[in-house]
C-alpha cells in the first residue's frame, strides 16, 4: 500500500463516529454513460465546530438500512473546507456484477435520505495536505478524485496562492464535467492559472489525463523547474499508474523519486 501511494491504510482503531446529517445530495452527471455521481453535503452536530484540512479523509459508517447495524467503514476524500460549514463528498454509485449496490456508495447515494443521520469521523491525512508555502501546484485527477483536488484549490485560493494548474479527466464533457461552473469561475478570477480537461469518450481514440500531461511535457518540466509540487487524486487502476509513467518519462525517474522523497509528489489514490 505504501509503494502504491495508498492513503487509506488502517490505523488499527475502532472508529468513534459522530452523528452528522445528510443535508443535500445533488447528481452531477445526469445522462452520463458512467455510474451516477453525487455531490453530498453533510452537516456536523450542533455541539461545536469541526475542523479538518484540505486532503483529510471522511470515514463513513454505512448501513444497509436506516437504523440498521453499522458495517465496515468506507473512506472518502473531503471536497470542502471547514469555512464551508459542511463536509462535501463526491461519491459515485457503484454496483457489483449482480447489480447490487456497493455498501458505502449505496448507503450514501440511495439508502440514506436527506435529513438522515450519517456516522462520520474525520481522519487526518498529512500526506495530502497542501504545501505550506506558495510554490506552484500541479493537480491531476480523474472522476471523483476531483474531490480531494477541489479542497486543495479552495485552500490555495483562500491563502492567495494562485499558481495552480488543474488537469482533470472524465468520460464526456457534456455530462461529466463535475463542478464545471465553479472551476471556470476560479480560472476566470485567477485562482487557477491553468485548467486542462480531457474527456476519454469525446473522440475515437481514448484520451486520459496522462496523455494531456505528455502533450504538455514542456510546461510540466517548467513548472517542476519552478519548484512545483504535483498532487494526484483518483483511481489507482489505470490513472495513477499512467500518470506516474508519464511523469517519469517527462521528468526522469530519478527526479520524480527525489520529488517524492521531498514531499513534492504526493498521491491519494484508491
N, C-alpha and C positions, 0 to 999 in steps of 0.2 A: 504493500500500500504506500509506503513512503517513497519507494522508487517510482511509483506511478503518479506521484503528486497528489494522492488522495488526502482530503481534509476531513473525512468522516470517520477517522479511526476511533474505536470505542475508548471512553475514558473510565470504564470499569465502575461507574457509579449508577445506581438506580435513579432515574430521573425524578426530580422533585418538581412536579409541574405546578404552574399557576393556572387559574381558570380565566382564559381570555374569551372574547366574544367574536364570532364571525359577523362582522359589521357590513360586509359587502362582498359581492362576487360578480365580476364582470368578464364575460367571454371576450377575448382579444382577437380571435381568428374565426369568425363565422364564415362558413362555406369553405374552410380550409381542407386540403387533401389530407392533412395530418390530424392527430387527435385534438380534441378541444383543449384550448389553453386559456387559463383564467388568471386574472389579477384578483387576489384575495386581500381583503383588508381586515385585520384582527386588532381589536382594541383591548387595552390592558385592564386589569382590575382597578377599582376606584381608589384603592388604598395606597396611593403614592405613584410617583413617576417611575418609569422603567428606562434603563439606559442600555445601549449597545453601540457598537461602532460598525461602520461600513465593513463588510467582509465577514461579520459574525453569522452564526447559524441558528435557525429556529428548529428546535426539536419538538415534534408534534406526536402526541399520544393518540393514535387513531382508534376508532371503534367501528364495529360492523353495523351498529345501530345506535341511535341516540340513547344514552343511559346504559349501554352495554358495557362489558368489561373492557379495560384498556388492553391494547395489544402492543407488540414491539414497536418502538418509536421509529419515526422516519425523520429525515433531516432535509431542510430546505434553506437555500441561501436567502438572506433577508434583502429585500429590494428597496428599503426605505431607511430613514434616519429617525432618531427619537423626536427631532423637531417636527416631523410629520404627524406626530400624535398617534401613530399606529404602526404595527408591523405589516408590511405588504410582502406578498409572496407571488411568484409566477409559477403556476402548477399546471402541468399537462396531465389530462386524464388518461390513465394507462389502462389497457385491457390485456388479459392473457390470451393465449391461443384459443381457449374455450369461450372467450367473450366476457369472462368475469372481470369486474373492476379491480384494479390494483388496490391494495389495502390503504396506503396513505392517500393516494390521489383520489380514490373513490370516496373516502371519508370527507375530504376537503371540498371536492367538486360536485358531489352528488348526494351523499347521505346527510351530512350536516346542512342545516338550513340557516339563513341569516337570522341572527339572534341567539343561536345555539352556543353553548359553552365549548371551547376548544382547549384541551390540555396542552400547555406550551411551556417550554423553558428556553432561554437563550443560552447558547454555548459560545464562549469566546473562541475565535478562530484567528489568532495573531498572525498566522502565515499569510492571511489575505487582507490584513489591514492596509489602508493606503499609505504611501510613502509619507514620512514626516516632513519632508522638505517639498519644494516646488519643482522638483525635477519633472521633465516631460513624462507622460504616462500613456503607453500604448495598451489599449484594452481590446481583447479579442475574445469573441464568444459566439455561440450559436444557440438557437432555440431559447429555452427557459434559462440558459446560462446568462441571459441578459440581466437577470435579477441581481446577481452579485455585482455586475458591472454598473448597473443603474445606481446602486447605493454608493459605489466609489465615485461616480460622476457627481452625484449630489454632494458628497463630502468635499470633493475638489472645488466644485462651484462655490460652496459656502465659504471655503478658505481663500477664494480669489485666485486659485491656481488653474490657469486657463490653457496650458499646453497639454491638451488631452486629445487623443486620436482613438475613435471607436471603429472597430471592424466587426460587423455583425452579419450572421448568415442565417437564412431560413429557407422555406420552400418557394413561396410565391410572394412577390411584392404586393399584389392586390389583396391578399388575405392574411399574410403572416408577418407584416412589418409592425412588430409589437412596439407600443409606446411611440409610434412614429411622430405624432404631433409634438410630444414633449421633447424628443430628441432633436427634431428640426428646429424647435424654439431655442434649445441650448446651442445648436450650431449657429443660428442667426445672431444670438447675443454674444457669441464668442466663448462660451463656457466649453464648447467643443471646437477645437481648431480644425479637426478633420472628421468626417464620417464617411466610411465606405461600407456599403451594404451589398451583399451578394445573395442571390436567390437561385437555388440549385435547379428548380424546375422551370425557370423562365427562358431557357434556351435548350437547344438539342443536347449540348454537352453539359453534363452535371458540373457545376462550379461551386466551390465551397470557400470558406474563409482562408484556407491555406493557399488557394490559388490566387486570391486577391493579394495576400502578402507577397507571393512570388512576383506578381505583376508590379508591386510597389517596392521591390527589393532595395532600390537605391534610397528611397525615402526611409525605409526601415533602418538601413545602415546609418543614415544621417541622424535619425532620432537616437539610435544606440550610441553613436559618437557624441551626442549632446548630453549623454548621461541618463537616457530614458530608462524607466522600468517597464517591464512587459508583464501584464496580468492576463491570464487565460481562464475563462469560466465556461463550463458547458459539458458536453458529453465526452466521457473517457474513450468510448469506442469511436474510432473514425476521426473525429475532430481533433482531440488532444494530440494523438499521435501524428496526424497530418500536419498540424501546426508546429509541433516540435521538429519534425523532419524539415519543414520549410525554413524554420528559423536556423536550424543547423546549417542548411545549405547557404542561407543568406549571410549569416554572421560567423559561421565556423563552429564546429562542435566544442573546441576548447574555450572559445569566447563565451558561448552560451552556458557552458558549465561554470565558468567563472562568474557570470551574471547570476546564476542560480545560487552559488555559494555566497554572493554578496547581497542576496535578497532582492535582486533586480529582475529576476524571472520567477514568477510565482503562479501557481495553478490551483484552482478549485474545481476539480473535475469529478464526475460521478457516472 
